[in-house]
Amino acid sequence: MIVILNPDTDTDSEEFKEVIAYLEQLPNIALRQHEVQGAEQKLTEIYLLGDTHKVNQEPIEAFNAVDHVIRISEEYRILGRHKDERRSAGFSYNGVEFTQDNFHVFAGLCAVDIPEHVEMMMRALAEHGQVCTRMGAYKPRTSPYSFQGHGKSCLPWVFELAGKYGIKVIAMEVTHEDHIDEISEALQTTGNPTGVMLQIGTRNTQNFELLKHVGRQREFPVLFKRGYGVTLNESLNAAEYLASEGTSNVIFCLRGMHGSAGAPHRNMVDFAHVPVVKRLTRMPVCVDPSHSVGNRERSSDHILDVAHTAAQGVVAGANMVLVDFHPEPGKALVDGPQALLMQELPKFLEDMNASHAFYQQRRAIWENTN
């Protein structure tokens, strides 16, 4: 059971204390408080854990500080929607809004290599009005002999270049708890010129100790990638580990399922699950066509497979696209064969915006359907 308080309820007020006092006297019930910070208001949610099926919600809803009470219908208590359309779905970070209704493209380098390439990427993004990118500093690899990323050494100049070109949010994978501290320190050292969205990669979907540590920090939102060898339910429960520790500013990313059934693509595309995740949870949903497709081939209609795949996710309601670009894919240190070319960026952005507009048209068609 979740008790939703009125927006911007003061937790030091008498009204709030009255609610807590009542809830604390309920037998066999433990309380957990959670705050959801939106762009304009803060919501406080109180989770009742234990034997809640005997709890009468009407006396709770009678308190002045309480907006409404909902009963939990999914395993993911914090991130779940629980069939309550009034629950907030999204968050604001560094001046950028992430919700289940809006849309962003995170185009960039899968792995940071040299300053010149990073600057070319960010300059191109700025020229096309983009404020988000992806930049990999830490790269988990299948082979121990493959490039593992420049790590903390590249962070200062990546962040400074982001500030120079007005990039507000960088999606950056972390594979160890120390990486969070390194990112935070580099941001402070450079004067916080940008923001970072911590990325949990598919290999770490069920690294529960890492998830708990990332969840305990409150500074950065999280982009959580579905595990490519586990069920959707297992991945959603894994994302709940983040929220259970306190970080509910999470975006769920679909990136294709591992297996030969998707050949000749790198993975079997799972973007049909976009509306499922939006129905079951409050998380905005991202799609990663680059790691789903794994190449930059184009079909007989001259459209790149990556663009076709991304459009499928966006037309289904995706709120974010994570996609690889590189000024010189032949020199890329990671996943060069799937990186799109800089001259393809304008068309890709136009295609994605058109796909999102079409999704909005589809919503309007079905809006009044019961």
NUROGU-706203 format. One record per residue (C-alpha): residue in one letter; x, y, z. Coordinates in pm, whole numbers, plus 50000, padded with zeros to 5 digits. Example, Ala and Ser with C-alpha at 12.3 -4.5 7.8 and 13.67 -1.06 7.14 Angstrom:
residues 2
A512304955050780/S513674989450714/
//
This chain:
residues 370
M500005000050000/I501235035149917/V500065067050084/I500435096649846/L500615130050026/N499515163249881/P502165180049663/D504885198949854/T503695186450193/D506075199050464/T507465168950648/D507925190950957/S504255201050966/E501735188851221/E499545174850944/F502395152550827/K503195141251181/E499555131851238/V499625108850936/I502875092351045/A501595087651402/Y498485069951272/L500425047551035/E503025038251296/Q500355023651524/L499104999551257/P499984963551361/N502594944051163/I503284973550933/A506644989950860/L506925024150695/R509315036450429/Q509245072550312/H510175082249957/E510305116049781/V509695122149412/Q511045155549289/G509385169148977/A510115200848783/E507615221648979/Q506675202149291/K507785175049531/L505655144949615/T506115124749933/E505055088449923/I504855065850229/Y505115028450166/L503335004850404/L505184971750412/G503764940550574/D500254927450632/T498504955550443/H495474936450312/K493734942350646/V494424979950644/N491385001850578/Q492455030050347/E489455052750413/P490675065750755/I494075072850598/E492575092350308/A490625113450559/F493805131050678/N494295166150537/A497845158650424/V496845127950223/D495965130649855/H495065094149798/V495995058249881/I496715030349635/R497134993149675/I500184977849514/S499404955849214/E502914948049087/E506144935449245/Y507964967949169/R506534988249454/I508235021649392/L508695021849015/G505375004648944/R502355023748818/H499895001749010/K497045011348775/D497075046648919/E497175072348638/R497675100548888/R501145088748988/S503895110948848/A505885095048565/G509235111748517/F511655136948662/S513665168348592/Y517475168848591/N519825197748514/G517045216848343/V515975187748123/E512605170748169/F512315132948132/T508765119248130/Q506645092447965/D505305119147729/N508315138047597/F511245127347379/H515065130647364/V517835117047145/F521155107847311/A523505105547013/G527215102447075/L530325081247108/C529955046147247/A533505050647378/V535395083247423/D538645082547228/I540275116347152/P539215152347233/E538895161246864/H536225134746804/V534325143947119/E534345180647021/M533175173146667/M530285152946808/M529215179047060/R529525207646811/A527285188946567/L524725182146840/A524675218546944/E524215229746585/H521055208646570/G519625220346900/Q520475189147102/V521355191247474/C521945154147546/T524605129147439/R526195096047524/M529905093347605/G531455060947730/A534405064847966/Y534175030548131/K533615001247896/P532994965348012/R534204942147734/T533834905547654/S537584901447605/P540014912647879/Y542334924547604/S539864948547444/F539874985947512/Q538224991947850/G537735029547817/H539905058947925/G538205060448264/K538535090448491/S541415105548291/C539075117248015/L536295130548238/P537585166448289/W537925174547920/V534735156347824/F532785176748081/E534465209447979/L533615203447613/A530025195647710/G529805228947890/K531335246847593/Y528595233947361/G525655235647601/I525265198147652/K523245193847971/V523105156148019/I525665129247931/A524685092547954/M527765074648090/E528045038348191/V529515028948529/T530714993948616/H532014999648969/E530905020749264/D534185040449251/H533195054248911/I530365074149070/D532815092249297/E535195098449006/I532405113948798/S531205135349087/E534735147649164/A535455155748798/L532215175548770/Q533065195649081/T536645201648966/T535465215248630/G532765237048787/N529765214548705/P529515224848337/T527135196248256/G525175167648413/V525595129948402/M523045101948379/L524615070348519/Q524125040848286/I523795005048409/G524774982848119/T523144949948025/R526044929948174/N525354945548515/T521554942548510/Q521704917348795/N524824930148970/F522694936949275/E525454951349493/L526294977149224/L522584985049186/K522234990549561/H525225013949565/V523995033949266/G520585035449429/R521985050549750/Q523355081249572/R520965110049506/E523045131649272/F522515114548938/P519545098948754/V520025064148610/L519635048648266/F519015011748329/K519484987048042/R517464955148024/G519514923548065/Y519894906747729/G519524871747870/V516774875848132/T513044881648126/L511444915848127/N510044909448474/E513504900848606/S514894932848460/L512084954148605/N512674938848947/A516384946048908/A515584982648834/E513504982949152/Y516734976749345/L517735012449254/A514445026849375/S514375005849692/E517615022749796/G516255057649724/T516905066049356/S513655065249159/N514785088648879/V515265059248644/I514855054648269/F514425018948145/C516295010347824/L515444982447582/R518514971647381/G517644938547216/M517694902747344/H520794881247309/G520454851647075/S520944839746718/A517244844146639/G517874880746564/A520504874046295/P521694890946083/H521194917746349/R523304916646662/N520284910346888/M516584902846862/V514854936646881/D512484938747181/F510944972947123/A507394958947132/H507874960347509/V507984998547509/P504245002547585/V504384973347829/V507034990248044/K505095023048032/R501925005248140/L503544986248427/T505865013548557/R506325051048589/M509685050148413/P510305068248084/V511455042647826/C514565043847607/V515495022747305/D519025015047191/P518905006046819/S522695005846780/H523264976047009/S520134959046881/V521164960546515/G524964960846545/N525714973946195/R525065003445968/E523494984845679/R520565000145492/S517584984045323/S516354987244966/D514465018945062/H517855034645149/I516925037845517/L519475025745771/D518444994945970/V519335014646285/A516905042246184/H514175017146095/T514574999946430/A514715032346629/A511565044746456/Q509725012746556/G510505020346921/V509615057346896/V506325050746714/A505515026446996/G506005054647248/A509705054647342/N510785086347523/M514475084347444/V516825070047181/L520405060647268/V522385058346945/D526025055646839/F527655081446611/H531335087146537/P533265111946319/E535475083346193/P533865049446265/G536875031446118/K538995045746399/A536445040446678/L537855020746970/V534535003447045/D531664992446816/G532835012046513/P530864990646261/Q527525001546414/A528305038746452/L526445062246219/L528245089746029/M528175126346125/Q526555135845793/E523695112145881/L522905130446205/P520495156646057/K518425130245878/F518385107346180/L517145135346407/E514515145646152/D513385109446122/M513125105146501/N511175137446546/A508795127046266/S508365092946432/H507565109046767/A505065132446599/F503395102246440/Y503205085446782/Q501425116346914/Q498975114246623/R498345077746709/R497665087247070/A495135112946959/I493345086646748/W492975063047045/E492585089447317/N488835086047375/T488765048147360/N487695030647681/
//
